[in-house]
């Protein structure tokens, strides 16, 4: 981890911060991110999968020199996996040892086994701890995959940046973490949680920005191929697919093409590498049934 840096002091500085790490953001995103950092408010990012929501937290961690703590959400996520749980095996061993030693002070034993020594701290509790590098970056990724009950539990944390453990009391962050919450909008997130955050919809990038991203993330790619790849993907997003390719897929595809020493798009090379761009068989079948020729013609014309 790099040395801790101070927070940017303007929207332009925030934009430069993102650009310096290869994240080419729109000014509107840089503005809401700047406000989130200065006001100490969580930032809630919605958008299609693969548009770069998660990457923002990674860039902040790298550029600010802060520890990144990631909570990957999923169906069935509970407090034990996200916040804390007790090391029951170690507690049981402590009880057996106390019994073997003839220690009959039950109140003292109970106090001992429910101490921090036996507490397993999960991401949300870790994010509330002080760190020498400054407040960590807490990424709560794909919140829409978690259950509504867990979403409700987050309200205390995002409101007061504290967690209450009945046996130990309340843990409160001395300095609020930098919180990034992401959602792919597979379901709506409750208004009560959204009110605690600043909000931004992360859309697919313009052709100009996507070209800059490809050139930054895929060094060595030819000028012709990079332009054709971006134009192809941009055209593809205008088609009626089950899942349009995100920026992540554009980078993956450009990288794959570079590994194959492709210098320009052809029907053969596109057909051979569709699996790096599209992830559903129905979409691939649609491409192979005639869409590919149309999109390829648009992507390679006048270059």
C-alpha positions, 0 to 999 in steps of 0.5 A: 500500500502506498503512503496515505494521501490527503483527500482531494480539495476540489472536483478537478483534483478528484477528476485528476485523482481518478485519471492518474490511475487510469479511471477516466470518469465523467465530471458528474461522477467526480463531483459526487465522489468529491462531495462524498469524500468531503461530507463523509457520506457513503456513495451509492453507485448503481449501474449495469454490471461491468461499468466500473462501479467496483473499480472506483473503490479500488482506485480510491484505495490505491491513490489515497493509500488507504486500506481496502475492505471489501464485503461481497454481498450474496443471498443469505449474507448474515451478521456472522459473515459480514460483521462478527461472530464468536470463535465458538471452538476456542471458547469451548476449549477455554471452558474445558480448560477452566473446568479441568483447572477447577475454576468454578467462577462462572461469571468470570469465565463468561466474561473471559470467553466473551472478550475480544480475544474470541471475537472474529471481526468481519469486514463491517467491523474491521472498517470501524477500527482505526488505522495508521493510514487513515480511515479505510475504504469500505466497499459494500459490493452488489448490495442488491444480491443480499436479502432485505433483512441484511440491508436493514441491518446496514442502517445503523452502520451507515447512519452512525458508523457503529456496531453494537455487540450485546456482550461487549457494547458498541464499537464506533469508528473514530473516523468514518470509513470511505464507503462505496456501495454498489448495486447492479439493480437486480432489485430496488434498494430501500429508500431508507438506505439510499437517504443515507448516501449520495447517489450516482448512476454509472452509465456506459462510457462514451466512445471517447472515454472508452477508447481512452480506457482501452488504451490505458488498460491494454498497452501495446494495442494498435490504434486501428484495433482499439478504435474498431473494438470500441466502435464494435462494442458501442454498436453492440450496445444498441442491439437487443441483447440479454446482457450488453458487454460492459467496460470490463468485457471491452478490456477483456476482449481487447486484451484477448485480441492483442494476445492473438496478435490481431491488428484489425477486426475480421469476421473470423477473429470476432467469431473466434473470440465472442466468448470474451465479449458475450457471456450468454449463449443466446446472445452469441447465437444472435451474433452468429445469425447475422448481427455480427456482419452488420455490427462489424461493417459499422465498426470497421468503416472509414478507419 
